[in-house]
Amino acid sequence: MSNVAIFGLGAMGYGIAASIQRAGHTTWGFDVVAAQMDRFRSEGGAAGTPTEVAASLDAVAVVVLNAAQTEAVMFGDEGIVPQLRKGAVVLACATVPPEFARQMEARCAAHGVHYLDAPISGGAAKAAAGKLSIMAAGTPDAFAAAKPVLDATAETVFALGDEAGPGSAMKAVNQLLAGVHIATMAEALTFGMTQGVDPAQFVDVISKCAGSSWMLENRAPHIVEGDYTPLSSVNIWPKDLGIVLDIAKQASFSAPITAVALQQFIAAAGMGLGGEDDAAVAKVYARNAGLTLPGDED
């Protein structure tokens, strides 16, 4: 059994922490929101501060929002990496540029710590069930050190390379598709409403037709139910699609469909919807077309 710390107890990180604990590992959960740490400890999470437990850790999973937060956890004023024993491993799970992943790998290596470029996909439900897909890249030693965590949290682990970078590159490809699919789902659902297609009927029919996608089947029901409790928030997409476009720019690659989808999420955030579930991008279309979505009826 391993000693594992999770930094970031949001929708994904909490599920990852619970899955690791359920597998029998001693698990610490850390977050800027104290209530999340208290909740995890009340459900069997180990007690102690990062500094108190760092030397005993075999693995650290960093499940935060972006590159800046990842770097702060790893190398900030109270960064965990310099406190880890040699041979420990850091799994970096956020969506970040491939070059950032390579930089973090080099900085970890300078401390004798392994780094696994390990972006995740699957949503909060699969995180809680230990059935994520992980797009991983790193040295064979990093994979070996991370194996207990990977076994506890993932249904599928894609080994994409023997150094950091390819995992984050693949995640960028995934996020391009995921963000575009959510925006397109919202566009199609609201377009259907202009033609008299009820949103619930839209889900029943299109989810069984060639125009469906995983994102449509997962997110469109949120619109039908008028429930925008954030499992994945609107605010994630300006960041993630922004990363995609930054990478594309560096590659001199035009990604116009991604750019249009990004603008819809920016518009949703500008409407004050940034903290809502990302299906709330449909409200941009509804506002522009004068439509009333389920749950918004007088």
N, C-alpha and C positions, 0 to 999 in steps of 0.2 A: 504494500500500500504506500501511496505517495503523500507528501505534504504539498498542497496546492493553494495558491491565492488567486482570487479573481478580483481584478480592478475594474469596476463598472458593473453595477447591479441594476441596469435598466431592463427592458423587456427581454432582450437577448441574454445579457450577462447573468441575470438572475436565474434563468433557465439553465444556463451552462453550469453555474455554481451548484444548483440543485442536482443536476445530473451527475456531476463529479462526486458530490457528497453521497448520493444514492449508490454510487459504485463502490463505496467503502473507503474512499480517501479522506484524510483529514483536510478540511476545506475552510479557508477564510474568505470572507467577502467584504470588499471595501468599496465605498462610494462616497461622493460628496454629500449625498442625502443620508443623514444619520438614521432616518426611519427605515431605510432599506437595509442598512447593516443590522439594526435591531431586529427587524423581521427575520433576516436570514439566521441570526444567532438563536432566535426563539425557535427556529425550525431545525436546530442541530448544528448550525455553523460554529466553527471554533472561535474562541475569543482571543484578543490580542491585537496590538497595533502592528502596522507594517514593519516598523523598526524592530519590534520585539520578536517577530517571527521570521524575518528575512533570512537569517543564517540557516534556518531549518528547512527552507523551502526547496523542493525538487523542481517545481514548475510554477510559472506565473502566466495567467491569461489576461491580456489587456483588452477589454471589451468596451471601449469608449467611443466617442463620436467621430474623431478625426485625427489627423496627424499631429496637430499641436497638443491635443490632450494625451495622445500616445507618448509623445516625447516627454511631456511633463511627468507622466507616471514613471517613465523609465529613467530619465536623467534630470528631472527638475530639482528644486531645492532639497526635496526629500526623496529623490529618485530611488527606485527599488534596485536597479541593476547593480550599482556599486556595492550594495549591501548583500548581494546574493553570493552563495558559495560557488566556486569554480565547478563547472559541469552542470549547473542548473540551466533550465531553458525558459525562454520567454516566448509565448505564442501571441503574436500581434494580430488581432482579429478585425480591426477597423478597416474601412475602405480608405486607402492611402495611395499616393503615387508610387509606382515601382522604384523610382530613384530614392525616395524616402526610405522604403524597405531596405534597400541595399545599404544606405547610410546607417540605419539602425543595426543591421547585422554586423557591420564593421565595428561600430562602437561597442556592441556587446562582446564581440570577440576580443577586444582590447582588455576586457575584464574577465576573460575566461568563461563567458556565459554564452550558451547557444541561443540562436534566434531562429524562430520558425515564422516565416511569412505565411499567415494562416487566416485569410479572410473567410467569412462564414456566410452561408445562405440557407434559407429555409423558414425563417419567421419564428416568432415567439413560441408557437405551439411545438414546433420541432425542436427548438432549443430546450424546452422543458422536458421533452420526451427523450432527449439524447439522440436525436435522429437528424442532426444537421448535415449539410454538405460542406466540406472544408476544402478550399482551394489552396493547397499547401506547397511551399517550396523552401528548401533549406538543405543543409548538409545531412548526410546519413546519421551523424551523431545527434543532430538536432531532432530528426525524426524519431530516433531511438529514445531520446530523453523525453520527448513529448508523447510517446505512445500511450501511457496510462490516461492522459487527458483526451487524446484523440479517440481512444476506445470508449471512453465514458460519454462522449458528447456527440459523436458523428456516426451517421449511418453510412456515409460515403466519404472517404478521404482521397482526393485527387493529388497524387504526387507529381508535381509539375516541373521540378528542377532541383538541382543540388546546390543552389544558392538562392538568396532572396531576390524577389522581383517578379518572377513569373506568376506567383499566386496573386499578387496585387494587380498584375496586368489582366489576368483572367477575371478577377472581380470587377475591374472596370468595364470589361466587355459585358458581364452579367448585369451590372447596374445600368449600362446604356439601355439594354433591352428591357429591364424591369421598369425603369422610369418612363420610357416611351410607352410601354404596355399599359401602365396605370393611366397616363394622360390620354392615350388612345381609347381605353375602356371608357373613361369619363366622357370623351367626345362622342363615342358611339352610343352610349346609353342616353345622353341628353339629346343627341340627334334623333334617336328613336322616339323620344318623348314628343318632339315636334311633329312626328308623323302618327301620333296616337298610340305608340307602343309603350305599354306600362312597364316600369322598371323591373318589377318582379317577373313579368312575362319575358322581358329581355334576358334576364338571367336564366330562366328555365330553358329557353330556346337556344340562345347563342352558346351557352356552356356545353351544348351537345352538338355544336356545329363547327365547321372548319375555322371560323373566325375567333374561336375561343383562345384563351391563354391561361396559364396558371394564375397570373395576376388578376385577370378578369374574374375567374372563379373564386378567388380569395377575397378580392376587394369590392366587387360590385354588390355582394350581399350587404356590406356595410351601408351602402347608399340606400338600398331597398329598406333596410331596417332603420334608417335615420340615426345610426349609431356611429359616431366619429371618435369614440374612445381610442386614443392613440396607441396602437400596437407598433406602427411605423409611421412617424409623423411627416407632415408636409415639409418641415424644416430640414429633413434629411436630404431631400432631393436637390435643392440649390447647391448643397455641398457636394453630393456625389456626382451629379451631372456636371457640376463645375470642374471636378477632378477629371472626368472623362474628356471634357473639352480642352482642358489644359494639356492633357496627354496628347490629344489629337493635334493641337496646335504645334507641340514640339515635334510631332511626326509629319507636319505639313499635310495633315489629313482633314478634309472637310467633312463635318458631321452635322448637316443642316437639320435633320429630323430631331436629333438630340437637342440642338439649340432651341428649336420651337417648343419641345416638351419642357425644357428648363424654364422658358418664359412663362409657361402656364403655372408652374409651381411658384415662381417668383410672384406672379399675380395673386396666387392664393395666399401666400405669406403676407403680401401687401394688404389683403383684405382682413388680416388679423387671424388667419386660419393656420398659422405656422405650427401651433401646438396640437392641432387636430390630426386625426388619422389621414394618411395621404390620399385616401379616397375622396377627401373633401375638395380635391382639385375639381371635382364635378361642379362645385358651387360657382366656380369661375364661369363655366359654360352656362349654368342655369341663370346666373345674374345677367350675362350678356344677351341671353335669348328670352328673358322674362319668364323663365320656367319656375315652377314650385316643386322642389324635391320632396320625397317622402319625409315626414317628420317636421316639415316647415309649413304645413297647412295651418291656416288660422283656426 
